[in-house]
Amino acid sequence: MKKYFKKLWNALWDSTEIDEKAEAALKEAKARIAEMKKELADVKKAAKTVIEQSKDVVDAAKGKKRRGRKSYYKKKKNNTKK
């Protein structure tokens, strides 16, 4: 009798679309979460850059000279001499 009800229950579950919709929703949610993580990493990186640049603004207000970017070509020349 117990096996009969289990088979009946499984047959009912298999005939419904609820579990398929739930699986699709779960898959979509996981994909969105993964995209959100990537975007948050980008935002974190951008925020770090903003903080570093805001320090430069404070230094400029104090009268210090602009540091600017480090030259890529100087780094490349130094590495090739070694």
C-alpha positions as CSV (number, residue, x, y, z in Angstrom):
1,M,0.0,0.0,0.0
2,K,2.8,2.4,0.9
3,K,4.6,1.7,-2.4
4,Y,1.3,2.4,-4.3
5,F,1.0,5.9,-2.7
6,K,4.6,6.7,-3.4
7,K,4.2,5.8,-7.0
8,L,1.0,7.8,-7.2
9,W,2.7,10.8,-5.6
10,N,5.6,10.5,-7.9
11,A,3.3,10.3,-10.9
12,L,1.4,13.4,-9.8
13,W,4.7,15.3,-9.3
14,D,5.9,14.2,-12.7
15,S,2.7,15.3,-14.4
16,T,2.8,18.8,-13.0
17,E,4.9,21.7,-14.3
18,I,5.5,23.2,-10.9
19,D,8.8,21.5,-10.4
20,E,9.9,22.4,-13.9
21,K,9.0,26.0,-13.3
22,A,10.8,25.9,-9.9
23,E,14.0,24.5,-11.5
24,A,13.9,27.2,-14.2
25,A,13.4,29.9,-11.6
26,L,16.3,28.6,-9.6
27,K,18.5,28.4,-12.6
28,E,17.6,32.0,-13.5
29,A,18.2,33.2,-10.0
30,K,21.7,31.6,-9.9
31,A,22.6,33.2,-13.2
32,R,21.5,36.6,-12.0
33,I,23.4,36.2,-8.7
34,A,26.5,35.4,-10.7
35,E,26.1,38.5,-12.8
36,M,25.5,40.6,-9.7
37,K,28.8,39.3,-8.2
38,K,30.7,40.3,-11.3
39,E,29.1,43.8,-11.2
40,L,29.8,44.2,-7.5
41,A,33.5,43.4,-8.1
42,D,33.6,46.1,-10.8
43,V,31.9,48.6,-8.5
44,K,34.4,47.7,-5.7
45,K,37.3,48.3,-8.1
46,A,35.9,51.6,-9.3
47,A,35.3,52.7,-5.7
48,K,38.9,52.0,-4.8
49,T,40.0,54.2,-7.8
50,V,37.7,57.0,-6.7
51,I,39.2,56.9,-3.1
52,E,42.7,57.0,-4.5
53,Q,41.9,59.9,-6.7
54,S,40.1,61.8,-4.0
55,K,43.4,61.7,-2.0
56,D,45.1,63.3,-4.9
57,V,42.6,66.1,-4.8
58,V,43.3,66.7,-1.1
59,D,47.0,66.8,-1.9
60,A,46.4,69.3,-4.7
61,A,44.5,71.5,-2.3
62,K,47.5,71.4,0.0
63,G,49.7,72.6,-2.9
64,K,51.5,69.4,-3.7
65,K,52.4,68.6,-7.3
66,R,50.4,66.2,-9.3
67,R,51.8,62.6,-9.2
68,G,50.0,61.4,-12.4
69,R,50.3,58.0,-13.9
70,K,53.5,56.0,-13.9
71,S,54.9,55.6,-17.4
72,Y,54.4,52.3,-18.9
73,Y,57.4,52.7,-21.2
74,K,59.8,53.4,-18.4
75,K,58.8,50.1,-16.7
76,K,59.1,48.3,-20.0
77,K,62.7,49.6,-20.6
78,N,63.8,48.8,-17.1
79,N,62.6,45.2,-17.4
80,T,64.3,44.6,-20.7
81,K,67.7,45.7,-19.4
82,K,67.7,43.0,-16.7
